[in-house]
Amino acid sequence: MSGSGTSRCLVTGASGFIGGHVARRLVSEGYAVRCLVRATSDTSALAALDLELVLGDLADAPTVAGAAAGCDLVVHCGALVSDWAAVQEIRRINVGGTRSVVDAALAASARRVVHISTTDVYGYPGGRKVDERHPVAGFANWYAQTKREAEVEVRRLDGQGLELVILRPATVYGPGSREVVGEMAKAISRRQMLMIDGGRSIAGLVYVENLVDAVLLALRNEAATGEAFNVTDGLDVTWQRFLGDLAAGLGYAPPRLSIPYNVAFGIASTLEHGYRLLHRTTGLTSSALLSRQAVNVMGRDQDFSDARIREALGWEPRVDYTAGLEATIEWLAHEYLPPLD
C-alpha cells in the first residue's frame, strides 16, 4: 500500500484492541496520527509510537472537536462493547460518542471518516453468506442496538461534504484481544470455557491485521465513499474448532462444557437484568458471567459475505487462519496468560 503523504488522522479508541492496531499501522505507513484516549486508559502500548495523545471522553463534544482540529481523516474505533453495562452508558459512548466524532470531523473540514461498526447490527440472523443487503433492524441486545444507532449518526451527515465509510467486522481476533480471546483463553486454562450448542456455529473470524488492511483501503479508495462493508476472513471455522485450536496451542485440553442456545439465552437475560440493578444500586463494576451478546455470537452462525469489499476495494485476507492463530497463541502464551504449570 502506498504512503500517506502529509495526511493527519485522528484515531479514537486507540488504547483498545482494534484501535491500537490501526494507530500502529498508520504510523508505520507515514501518517501523522493523533489518538483520543481517556485519562484512565492504559496507553503503554502506544508509548513507543510517534503519535500524539489527546485526553478526553468520546461523548464530550468540545474535547472531540479539539482532537479533530487539523485532521483530514478520522478512524472511529472507540466503543463500549458491553451488553450488561447501564443502557445509558452504552448509548452515551456508542451513540453520543459517534455523534461527537462525525460532527467534529465535519466542523474540522476533514475529508473522510471510517467508522468501525459490527456485523452485530444485523441481529444475528444465523444464515449463510449474509451480505450488506440484509436489514439492519430489530432489537437483539443493547450493544447491537446502539451500534445500529451509531450508524444512523454517521449516515446523518451524508451529502454534507464529508466522505463516510462504514466497516462491519465479524469476530475480530489476534494479539491484544483481551476482552474476547484473552477471556476465552483464561476460561480454557481453568477448564471453565462454556460453548453454546457444542460450539458448532461458525465463528465469523477476521484477523485484526486483515481488518486494518480494510481500514487503510477505506481511507484511500474513492470507491469506498458512502458504502458499508462486511469484513470477515470468510472461514468456515466453528467455535469448537477455534477454541480447540487455542487450547491445543496453549497446552490445555479442549473445552467440553456446553449448554443449549435457548437455555443459555434465558440465563444471560436474567443475569443482565440482575447485574444492571446491582450496578445502579451498588456501583458493581464486574461483568455478568454470560450476556445475550455472547450467546448470540457463539450460538448463531456468524457467516457473512465479504464479496462486496473484495469487489469494490480489492481487499482480501492477507493473513490466513494458521498464521493468525499462531500469532494469537504466541501473544497469549508470552504476554497475557500466566505460565503453564
C-alpha positions, 0 to 999 in steps of 0.5 A: 500500500502506498504512503500517506503523504502529509495526511493527519488522522485522528484515531479514537479508541486507540488504547483498545484492541482494534484501535491500537492496531490501526494507530500502529499501522498508520504510523508505520505507513507515514501518517501523522496520527493523533489518538483520543484516549481517556485519562484512565486508559492504559496507553503503554502500548502506544508509548513507543509510537510517534503519535500524539495523545489527546485526553478526553471522553468520546461523548464530550463534544468540545474535547472531540472537536479539539482532537479533530482540529487539523485532521483530514481523516478520522478512524472511529474505533472507540466503543463500549462493547458491553451488553450488561453495562447501564443502557445509558452508558452504552448509548452515551459512548456508542451513540453520543460518542459517534455523534461527537466524532462525525460532527467534529470531523465535519466542523474540522473540514476533514475529508473522510471518516471510517467508522468501525461498526459490527456485523452485530447490527444485523441481529444475528440472523444465523444464515449463510453468506449474509451480505450488506443487503440484509436489514439492519433492524430489530432489537437483539441486545443493547450493544447491537442496538446502539451500534445500529444507532451509531450508524444512523449518526454517521449516515446523518451527515451524508451529502454534507461534504464529508466522505463516510465509510462504514466497516462491519467486522465479524469476530475480530481476533489476534494479539491484544484481544483481551476482552474476547480471546484473552477471556476465552483463553483464561476460561480454557486454562481453568477448564471453565470455557462454556460453548453454546450448542457444542460450539458448532456455529461458525465463528465469523473470524477476521484477523485484526491485521486483515481488518486494518488492511480494510481500514487503510483501503477505506481511507484511500479508495474513492470507491469506498465513499458512502458504502458499508462493508462486511469484513470477515476472513470468510472461514468456515471455522466453528467455535469448537474448532477455534477454541480447540485450536487455542487450547491445543496451542496453549497446552490445555485440553479442549473445552467440553462444557456446553449448554443449549442456545435457548437455555443459555439465552434465558440465563444471560437475560436474567443475569443482565437484568440482575447485574444492571440493578446491582450496578445502579444500586451498588456501583458493581463494576464486574461483568455478568458471567454470560450476556445475550451478546455472547450467546448470540455470537457463539450460538448463531452462525456468524457467516457473512459475505465479504464479496462486496469489499473484495469487489469494490476495494480489492481487499482480501485476507492477507493473513490466513487462519494458521498464521493468525492463530499462531500469532494469537497463541504466541501473544497469549502464551508470552504476554497475557496468560500466566505460565503453564504449570 
